[in-house]
Amino acid sequence: MIEKPSRVVIDTNIFLSAILNQDSFPARVVEKAILSSQILQSAETWAELEDVLNREKFDRYRSIFDRRRYFQYLAEFMHEISVLTRVSVCRDPKDDKLLELAMDGGADLIITGDKDLLVLSPFEGIPIITPLDYLAL
């Protein structure tokens, strides 16, 4: 059983879904984390989220103005971690940055729907759980 997490890493895809639909299941995950935990981010994970949010293909879901405003809202709740550790264990190498952040940030868990990460749970003692499992905590 996972205790109430105080430090969490949230995968970019969850933030993206939350931003595109603020009444969605992923939005509830983000709001719960804002209210109950420190959300960890690194320069690399933050840059990835910003890059993804600026893609024109999301204009049909939310305006760039709304996406940037939500990005700024999130910035208020992020706790930036300097990542020094490097790992190369995930089937998708782009996901290694989340593992690195969790390790260097002393995360209690990683929240993701990405199967490439979920199969690694626990990673270095850090549970990797789905958004549904997180909401059930």
CORUR-V703726 format. One record per pair of residues at least 24 apart in sequence whose C-alpha atoms are under 6 Angstrom apart, sorted by the first residue. I is the first residue (numbers start at 1). J is the second residue. D is the distance in whole Angstrom. If there is no record, write none. Layout:
i = <I,I>
j = <J,J>
d = <D,D>
//
This chain:
i = <5,6,6,7,7,7,7,7,8,8,8,8,8,8,9,9,9,10,10,11,12,20,20,39,39,40,40,40,41,42,42,81,91>
j = <108,37,38,37,38,39,107,108,39,40,107,108,109,110,39,40,110,110,111,112,49,61,62,78,79,78,79,80,80,80,81,105,116>
d = <5,4,6,6,5,6,5,5,5,6,5,6,5,6,6,5,5,6,5,5,6,6,6,5,6,6,5,6,5,5,5,6,6>
//
